[in-house]
Amino acid sequence: MPQIFLILGAILGGSSVAIGAFGSHILRSQVSERSLEIFATGVRYQMFHALALLIVAVLLILIESPSITLVASGWLFVIGVMIFSGSLYALSLTGTTSFGVVAPLGGLALIAGWVSLAVAAWSWR
């Protein structure tokens, strides 16, 4: 599991840089300022949670017998980024507001990931 989270964290981090550059250099002249802000929020949250996923991976390597809640936090970060950032990218690129309705589900997964990480930390011996 640590290897999967390291790979996914690296992919999310690297793609966050690429997506951010796309937004900054190409989208700037194509979409409204508000759409650009929404896009940037997706990039920012993707990068934060890529780093969080890398931390989870390192913890899984260092802890002798990690709890299921630590593993769950990693998967919740992955799912949350896909839903939250993905829906913000889709909203900003298409202007279809129904994508904005999906974003809170991704945000909920991200919050659950942090809660799961806190529970895992609380149970470390």
PyMOL commands that place a pseudoatom at each C-alpha (Angstrom):
pseudoatom trace, name=CA, resn=MET, resi=1, chain=A, elem=C, hetatm=0, pos=[0.000, 0.000, 0.000]
pseudoatom trace, name=CA, resn=PRO, resi=2, chain=A, elem=C, hetatm=0, pos=[2.768, 2.548, 0.718]
pseudoatom trace, name=CA, resn=GLN, resi=3, chain=A, elem=C, hetatm=0, pos=[4.108, 2.128, -2.817]
pseudoatom trace, name=CA, resn=ILE, resi=4, chain=A, elem=C, hetatm=0, pos=[0.663, 2.758, -4.317]
pseudoatom trace, name=CA, resn=PHE, resi=5, chain=A, elem=C, hetatm=0, pos=[0.198, 5.888, -2.212]
pseudoatom trace, name=CA, resn=LEU, resi=6, chain=A, elem=C, hetatm=0, pos=[3.705, 7.141, -3.096]
pseudoatom trace, name=CA, resn=ILE, resi=7, chain=A, elem=C, hetatm=0, pos=[2.989, 6.649, -6.797]
pseudoatom trace, name=CA, resn=LEU, resi=8, chain=A, elem=C, hetatm=0, pos=[-0.460, 8.246, -6.606]
pseudoatom trace, name=CA, resn=GLY, resi=9, chain=A, elem=C, hetatm=0, pos=[0.873, 11.126, -4.505]
pseudoatom trace, name=CA, resn=ALA, resi=10, chain=A, elem=C, hetatm=0, pos=[3.640, 11.766, -7.032]
pseudoatom trace, name=CA, resn=ILE, resi=11, chain=A, elem=C, hetatm=0, pos=[1.166, 11.601, -9.925]
pseudoatom trace, name=CA, resn=LEU, resi=12, chain=A, elem=C, hetatm=0, pos=[-1.264, 13.961, -8.190]
pseudoatom trace, name=CA, resn=GLY, resi=13, chain=A, elem=C, hetatm=0, pos=[1.545, 16.370, -7.279]
pseudoatom trace, name=CA, resn=GLY, resi=14, chain=A, elem=C, hetatm=0, pos=[3.110, 16.388, -10.736]
pseudoatom trace, name=CA, resn=SER, resi=15, chain=A, elem=C, hetatm=0, pos=[-0.195, 16.684, -12.534]
pseudoatom trace, name=CA, resn=SER, resi=16, chain=A, elem=C, hetatm=0, pos=[-1.152, 19.517, -10.187]
pseudoatom trace, name=CA, resn=VAL, resi=17, chain=A, elem=C, hetatm=0, pos=[1.864, 21.480, -11.432]
pseudoatom trace, name=CA, resn=ALA, resi=18, chain=A, elem=C, hetatm=0, pos=[1.005, 20.701, -15.067]
pseudoatom trace, name=CA, resn=ILE, resi=19, chain=A, elem=C, hetatm=0, pos=[-2.689, 21.524, -14.618]
pseudoatom trace, name=CA, resn=GLY, resi=20, chain=A, elem=C, hetatm=0, pos=[-1.795, 24.740, -12.795]
pseudoatom trace, name=CA, resn=ALA, resi=21, chain=A, elem=C, hetatm=0, pos=[0.525, 25.784, -15.613]
pseudoatom trace, name=CA, resn=PHE, resi=22, chain=A, elem=C, hetatm=0, pos=[-2.225, 25.028, -18.131]
pseudoatom trace, name=CA, resn=GLY, resi=23, chain=A, elem=C, hetatm=0, pos=[-4.619, 27.219, -16.165]
pseudoatom trace, name=CA, resn=SER, resi=24, chain=A, elem=C, hetatm=0, pos=[-2.133, 30.024, -15.761]
pseudoatom trace, name=CA, resn=HIS, resi=25, chain=A, elem=C, hetatm=0, pos=[-0.841, 30.151, -19.328]
pseudoatom trace, name=CA, resn=ILE, resi=26, chain=A, elem=C, hetatm=0, pos=[-3.623, 28.846, -21.554]
pseudoatom trace, name=CA, resn=LEU, resi=27, chain=A, elem=C, hetatm=0, pos=[-6.908, 29.297, -19.703]
pseudoatom trace, name=CA, resn=ARG, resi=28, chain=A, elem=C, hetatm=0, pos=[-6.232, 32.866, -18.605]
pseudoatom trace, name=CA, resn=SER, resi=29, chain=A, elem=C, hetatm=0, pos=[-7.376, 34.223, -21.960]
pseudoatom trace, name=CA, resn=GLN, resi=30, chain=A, elem=C, hetatm=0, pos=[-10.143, 31.644, -22.473]
pseudoatom trace, name=CA, resn=VAL, resi=31, chain=A, elem=C, hetatm=0, pos=[-12.308, 31.781, -19.335]
pseudoatom trace, name=CA, resn=SER, resi=32, chain=A, elem=C, hetatm=0, pos=[-13.655, 34.361, -16.900]
pseudoatom trace, name=CA, resn=GLU, resi=33, chain=A, elem=C, hetatm=0, pos=[-11.716, 35.493, -13.853]
pseudoatom trace, name=CA, resn=ARG, resi=34, chain=A, elem=C, hetatm=0, pos=[-14.201, 33.620, -11.630]
pseudoatom trace, name=CA, resn=SER, resi=35, chain=A, elem=C, hetatm=0, pos=[-13.688, 30.383, -13.589]
pseudoatom trace, name=CA, resn=LEU, resi=36, chain=A, elem=C, hetatm=0, pos=[-9.940, 30.844, -13.246]
pseudoatom trace, name=CA, resn=GLU, resi=37, chain=A, elem=C, hetatm=0, pos=[-10.327, 31.224, -9.464]
pseudoatom trace, name=CA, resn=ILE, resi=38, chain=A, elem=C, hetatm=0, pos=[-12.391, 28.028, -9.310]
pseudoatom trace, name=CA, resn=PHE, resi=39, chain=A, elem=C, hetatm=0, pos=[-9.767, 26.226, -11.400]
pseudoatom trace, name=CA, resn=ALA, resi=40, chain=A, elem=C, hetatm=0, pos=[-6.965, 27.487, -9.121]
pseudoatom trace, name=CA, resn=THR, resi=41, chain=A, elem=C, hetatm=0, pos=[-8.836, 26.214, -6.052]
pseudoatom trace, name=CA, resn=GLY, resi=42, chain=A, elem=C, hetatm=0, pos=[-8.931, 22.741, -7.594]
pseudoatom trace, name=CA, resn=VAL, resi=43, chain=A, elem=C, hetatm=0, pos=[-5.184, 22.887, -8.293]
pseudoatom trace, name=CA, resn=ARG, resi=44, chain=A, elem=C, hetatm=0, pos=[-4.393, 24.073, -4.772]
pseudoatom trace, name=CA, resn=TYR, resi=45, chain=A, elem=C, hetatm=0, pos=[-6.440, 21.354, -3.082]
pseudoatom trace, name=CA, resn=GLN, resi=46, chain=A, elem=C, hetatm=0, pos=[-4.966, 18.720, -5.383]
pseudoatom trace, name=CA, resn=MET, resi=47, chain=A, elem=C, hetatm=0, pos=[-1.420, 19.714, -4.405]
pseudoatom trace, name=CA, resn=PHE, resi=48, chain=A, elem=C, hetatm=0, pos=[-2.175, 19.900, -0.670]
pseudoatom trace, name=CA, resn=HIS, resi=49, chain=A, elem=C, hetatm=0, pos=[-3.655, 16.438, -0.719]
pseudoatom trace, name=CA, resn=ALA, resi=50, chain=A, elem=C, hetatm=0, pos=[-0.912, 14.998, -2.922]
pseudoatom trace, name=CA, resn=LEU, resi=51, chain=A, elem=C, hetatm=0, pos=[1.475, 16.004, -0.140]
pseudoatom trace, name=CA, resn=ALA, resi=52, chain=A, elem=C, hetatm=0, pos=[-0.859, 14.565, 2.493]
pseudoatom trace, name=CA, resn=LEU, resi=53, chain=A, elem=C, hetatm=0, pos=[-0.944, 11.288, 0.563]
pseudoatom trace, name=CA, resn=LEU, resi=54, chain=A, elem=C, hetatm=0, pos=[2.861, 11.194, 0.494]
pseudoatom trace, name=CA, resn=ILE, resi=55, chain=A, elem=C, hetatm=0, pos=[2.886, 11.680, 4.268]
pseudoatom trace, name=CA, resn=VAL, resi=56, chain=A, elem=C, hetatm=0, pos=[0.434, 8.800, 4.680]
pseudoatom trace, name=CA, resn=ALA, resi=57, chain=A, elem=C, hetatm=0, pos=[2.698, 6.616, 2.524]
pseudoatom trace, name=CA, resn=VAL, resi=58, chain=A, elem=C, hetatm=0, pos=[5.751, 7.460, 4.639]
pseudoatom trace, name=CA, resn=LEU, resi=59, chain=A, elem=C, hetatm=0, pos=[3.827, 6.753, 7.835]
pseudoatom trace, name=CA, resn=LEU, resi=60, chain=A, elem=C, hetatm=0, pos=[2.760, 3.385, 6.451]
pseudoatom trace, name=CA, resn=ILE, resi=61, chain=A, elem=C, hetatm=0, pos=[6.430, 2.580, 5.861]
pseudoatom trace, name=CA, resn=LEU, resi=62, chain=A, elem=C, hetatm=0, pos=[7.572, 3.741, 9.301]
pseudoatom trace, name=CA, resn=ILE, resi=63, chain=A, elem=C, hetatm=0, pos=[4.814, 2.308, 11.493]
pseudoatom trace, name=CA, resn=GLU, resi=64, chain=A, elem=C, hetatm=0, pos=[5.251, -1.365, 12.297]
pseudoatom trace, name=CA, resn=SER, resi=65, chain=A, elem=C, hetatm=0, pos=[1.575, -2.277, 12.234]
pseudoatom trace, name=CA, resn=PRO, resi=66, chain=A, elem=C, hetatm=0, pos=[-0.440, 0.642, 10.837]
pseudoatom trace, name=CA, resn=SER, resi=67, chain=A, elem=C, hetatm=0, pos=[-4.144, 0.882, 11.512]
pseudoatom trace, name=CA, resn=ILE, resi=68, chain=A, elem=C, hetatm=0, pos=[-6.817, 0.487, 8.871]
pseudoatom trace, name=CA, resn=THR, resi=69, chain=A, elem=C, hetatm=0, pos=[-7.781, 4.110, 9.513]
pseudoatom trace, name=CA, resn=LEU, resi=70, chain=A, elem=C, hetatm=0, pos=[-4.384, 5.238, 8.219]
pseudoatom trace, name=CA, resn=VAL, resi=71, chain=A, elem=C, hetatm=0, pos=[-4.903, 3.288, 4.995]
pseudoatom trace, name=CA, resn=ALA, resi=72, chain=A, elem=C, hetatm=0, pos=[-8.459, 4.634, 4.790]
pseudoatom trace, name=CA, resn=SER, resi=73, chain=A, elem=C, hetatm=0, pos=[-7.171, 8.207, 5.073]
pseudoatom trace, name=CA, resn=GLY, resi=74, chain=A, elem=C, hetatm=0, pos=[-4.986, 7.665, 2.009]
pseudoatom trace, name=CA, resn=TRP, resi=75, chain=A, elem=C, hetatm=0, pos=[-7.861, 6.331, -0.082]
pseudoatom trace, name=CA, resn=LEU, resi=76, chain=A, elem=C, hetatm=0, pos=[-10.148, 9.112, 1.115]
pseudoatom trace, name=CA, resn=PHE, resi=77, chain=A, elem=C, hetatm=0, pos=[-7.564, 11.685, -0.004]
pseudoatom trace, name=CA, resn=VAL, resi=78, chain=A, elem=C, hetatm=0, pos=[-7.361, 10.059, -3.449]
pseudoatom trace, name=CA, resn=ILE, resi=79, chain=A, elem=C, hetatm=0, pos=[-11.144, 9.856, -3.858]
pseudoatom trace, name=CA, resn=GLY, resi=80, chain=A, elem=C, hetatm=0, pos=[-11.618, 13.359, -2.481]
pseudoatom trace, name=CA, resn=VAL, resi=81, chain=A, elem=C, hetatm=0, pos=[-9.126, 14.914, -4.893]
pseudoatom trace, name=CA, resn=MET, resi=82, chain=A, elem=C, hetatm=0, pos=[-10.656, 13.117, -7.855]
pseudoatom trace, name=CA, resn=ILE, resi=83, chain=A, elem=C, hetatm=0, pos=[-14.163, 14.293, -6.981]
pseudoatom trace, name=CA, resn=PHE, resi=84, chain=A, elem=C, hetatm=0, pos=[-13.430, 17.743, -5.521]
pseudoatom trace, name=CA, resn=SER, resi=85, chain=A, elem=C, hetatm=0, pos=[-10.698, 18.993, -7.834]
pseudoatom trace, name=CA, resn=GLY, resi=86, chain=A, elem=C, hetatm=0, pos=[-12.128, 17.118, -10.814]
pseudoatom trace, name=CA, resn=SER, resi=87, chain=A, elem=C, hetatm=0, pos=[-15.529, 18.738, -10.412]
pseudoatom trace, name=CA, resn=LEU, resi=88, chain=A, elem=C, hetatm=0, pos=[-13.960, 22.194, -10.041]
pseudoatom trace, name=CA, resn=TYR, resi=89, chain=A, elem=C, hetatm=0, pos=[-11.908, 21.672, -13.204]
pseudoatom trace, name=CA, resn=ALA, resi=90, chain=A, elem=C, hetatm=0, pos=[-15.017, 20.543, -15.071]
pseudoatom trace, name=CA, resn=LEU, resi=91, chain=A, elem=C, hetatm=0, pos=[-17.065, 23.470, -13.718]
pseudoatom trace, name=CA, resn=SER, resi=92, chain=A, elem=C, hetatm=0, pos=[-14.468, 26.060, -14.679]
pseudoatom trace, name=CA, resn=LEU, resi=93, chain=A, elem=C, hetatm=0, pos=[-13.872, 24.600, -18.152]
pseudoatom trace, name=CA, resn=THR, resi=94, chain=A, elem=C, hetatm=0, pos=[-17.497, 23.971, -19.127]
pseudoatom trace, name=CA, resn=GLY, resi=95, chain=A, elem=C, hetatm=0, pos=[-19.469, 26.470, -17.061]
pseudoatom trace, name=CA, resn=THR, resi=96, chain=A, elem=C, hetatm=0, pos=[-21.910, 23.650, -16.260]
pseudoatom trace, name=CA, resn=THR, resi=97, chain=A, elem=C, hetatm=0, pos=[-23.027, 24.436, -12.729]
pseudoatom trace, name=CA, resn=SER, resi=98, chain=A, elem=C, hetatm=0, pos=[-24.130, 20.873, -11.975]
pseudoatom trace, name=CA, resn=PHE, resi=99, chain=A, elem=C, hetatm=0, pos=[-20.444, 20.021, -11.498]
pseudoatom trace, name=CA, resn=GLY, resi=100, chain=A, elem=C, hetatm=0, pos=[-20.439, 22.459, -8.577]
pseudoatom trace, name=CA, resn=VAL, resi=101, chain=A, elem=C, hetatm=0, pos=[-23.042, 20.310, -6.828]
pseudoatom trace, name=CA, resn=VAL, resi=102, chain=A, elem=C, hetatm=0, pos=[-20.619, 17.361, -6.809]
pseudoatom trace, name=CA, resn=ALA, resi=103, chain=A, elem=C, hetatm=0, pos=[-17.700, 19.289, -5.248]
pseudoatom trace, name=CA, resn=PRO, resi=104, chain=A, elem=C, hetatm=0, pos=[-19.011, 19.093, -1.660]
pseudoatom trace, name=CA, resn=LEU, resi=105, chain=A, elem=C, hetatm=0, pos=[-18.962, 15.287, -1.866]
pseudoatom trace, name=CA, resn=GLY, resi=106, chain=A, elem=C, hetatm=0, pos=[-15.270, 15.441, -2.691]
pseudoatom trace, name=CA, resn=GLY, resi=107, chain=A, elem=C, hetatm=0, pos=[-14.757, 17.958, 0.098]
pseudoatom trace, name=CA, resn=LEU, resi=108, chain=A, elem=C, hetatm=0, pos=[-16.494, 15.593, 2.491]
pseudoatom trace, name=CA, resn=ALA, resi=109, chain=A, elem=C, hetatm=0, pos=[-14.132, 12.783, 1.441]
pseudoatom trace, name=CA, resn=LEU, resi=110, chain=A, elem=C, hetatm=0, pos=[-11.141, 15.070, 2.042]
pseudoatom trace, name=CA, resn=ILE, resi=111, chain=A, elem=C, hetatm=0, pos=[-12.426, 15.999, 5.500]
pseudoatom trace, name=CA, resn=ALA, resi=112, chain=A, elem=C, hetatm=0, pos=[-13.048, 12.323, 6.258]
pseudoatom trace, name=CA, resn=GLY, resi=113, chain=A, elem=C, hetatm=0, pos=[-9.453, 11.626, 5.212]
pseudoatom trace, name=CA, resn=TRP, resi=114, chain=A, elem=C, hetatm=0, pos=[-8.145, 14.139, 7.731]
pseudoatom trace, name=CA, resn=VAL, resi=115, chain=A, elem=C, hetatm=0, pos=[-10.428, 12.779, 10.457]
pseudoatom trace, name=CA, resn=SER, resi=116, chain=A, elem=C, hetatm=0, pos=[-9.278, 9.256, 9.633]
pseudoatom trace, name=CA, resn=LEU, resi=117, chain=A, elem=C, hetatm=0, pos=[-5.650, 10.388, 9.845]
pseudoatom trace, name=CA, resn=ALA, resi=118, chain=A, elem=C, hetatm=0, pos=[-6.340, 11.974, 13.245]
pseudoatom trace, name=CA, resn=VAL, resi=119, chain=A, elem=C, hetatm=0, pos=[-7.980, 8.758, 14.493]
pseudoatom trace, name=CA, resn=ALA, resi=120, chain=A, elem=C, hetatm=0, pos=[-4.957, 6.780, 13.266]
pseudoatom trace, name=CA, resn=ALA, resi=121, chain=A, elem=C, hetatm=0, pos=[-2.610, 9.181, 15.074]
pseudoatom trace, name=CA, resn=TRP, resi=122, chain=A, elem=C, hetatm=0, pos=[-4.652, 8.944, 18.242]
pseudoatom trace, name=CA, resn=SER, resi=123, chain=A, elem=C, hetatm=0, pos=[-4.420, 5.155, 18.239]
pseudoatom trace, name=CA, resn=TRP, resi=124, chain=A, elem=C, hetatm=0, pos=[-0.613, 4.943, 17.735]
pseudoatom trace, name=CA, resn=ARG, resi=125, chain=A, elem=C, hetatm=0, pos=[1.184, 3.237, 20.556]
for i in range(1, 125): cmd.bond("trace and resi %d" % i, "trace and resi %d" % (i + 1))
show_as sticks, trace
zoom trace
